[in-house]
Amino acid sequence: MKVKDVMRPRADVINCEHSVLEAAQMMVRGDYGSLPVERNDKMIGMITDRDIVLRVVAEGRDPRNTTVEQVMTQGIDYCFDDEDIAVAAQEMISNKVRRYPVVNRSKRLVGMLSLGDIANKAQNKNLSHDLLSHLAQGAP
């Protein structure tokens, strides 16, 4: 089974110069926990709901005047849409992330993949069991 068989085929991105408030509003509208961050049409990081809580709210910053780039997690891991789902799942677990942007071989963003998507849609019962166990243990 391939990543494209279980991923969410739509992914929003936010520009690094946008405010954290805009990012949070996008997350609410899309029911996301994270957004890829882009600069000049290239992904440069991720902003998560956790980033917002720890780096904005907890520090008393104004989300209207704080840019996404100031608080995002730098760098980005991703997987390819034609990659085997078991390989992508192991990378996600190893990198301690719940969500991966999915790109095609031209490195264009084509969707998002979550451990939950894999656990719910994978036809491999052992993989689903392992992922659900991992999620129950509180992966970030």
N, C-alpha and C positions, 0 to 999 in steps of 0.2 A: 504494500500500500504506500502511496506517495503523499507528500505533504499537501499537494493540491486537492487530494480527496477529502481532507478533513479541515482545511484552513477556512477561515472566514474570508470570502473573496473581496472584501472591501476594507480599505485601510485609509484613515485620515492621517495627515501629518500637520505639524504646526511649524511655522517659521520661527527661528531662534530669537528674532527680535520682538515677537508678540509677547504680550503680558501673560503672567501666570494666571490671572483672572480669565483671560480668553482660553487658555489651555484647560482650566477647570470647567469652564462652561462647555467646551467641546466634549470633554469627558462625560459630563452629565448627559448632554444630548445623545451621544453615541453609546452610552453605558459602557465606557472603557475604563480601565484602570491605568492605562499608559498610552502615550502617543509618541511616535517617532518624531524627532526634531530635525528640521532641514535648514541648510544654508546653501544658497546657490544651486538648488535642485539636487543636493547630496545629503544623505542622512548623516548626522554628526553625533547623535545621542538619543536618549529617551527621557521623557519626563513622566514620572509616575505619580499616582496619588500619594504615595509615601514620600516622594521628593517634596511635594507641596506641603505636606504636614510637617515634615522634619526641618525643611530648609526655608520655609516661608512662615507658616503659622507659628511653629514653636519658637522661631527667632523674632517674631513680631514684625516681620516685613509687610509692606503694603503690596498685595497681589496685583494691584492696578499699576504700580510703578516698578515692579520687579519683572525683569525679562525672563523668558523661559531659559535662555542660555545661562543666566546667572545661577540657576538652581538645578538644571538637568543633570542626569547621569551622563558623563562624557563617554564617547565611544559607543559603538553599537554592534551587537551580535545579531546575526540573521541566518536564515536558512533559505535554500532554494526550493522552488515549487515542485521540482522533479526529484527531490531528495527522498530517500526512504524514510518513512515516518519513525521507525525505530531509531535510526541514526539521529534524527532531529530531536527526538525525545531525550535521548541520552545526553546530547549536547546541552539541552536546556537544563536538565538536572545537574550536570557537571558545572554549568555556569551559574546555577542557582537563580534562574529566571523562570517566570511563569508564562511569559509572552515573548514571541519572536516575530519581528517583521519577516514577511516572506517576499523574496524577490525572484524574478525570472533570470535566465542566464545572461540577459542584457543588463542585469542589476537594476531593473525597474521594479518599484514596489507594487505588488499585486495582491497582497492580503496580509492577514495576521493569523498567527497560530498560537494557541494557548495549550497548556498541559491539560486543561479541562476539555478542550475540543478533542484532543487525542484520546483521552480516557473515555469520553462519551461515544466517539465515532470509530475508533480503531477496531478492526475485525480481529485483531490479535488479543485474545483474552488475557494472556500472561502479561503483555505490555499494559493493557488497561488496568489490570490488578496492581502491577508495580507502580504505575503512575498514581492511582488512587491512594495507595499506601503512602507514597511520597507526599502527596498533597495533604493527607491527613496528619502527617508529621510536621506540617507547618512550613513548607518551602516558601521562600520570600516571593 
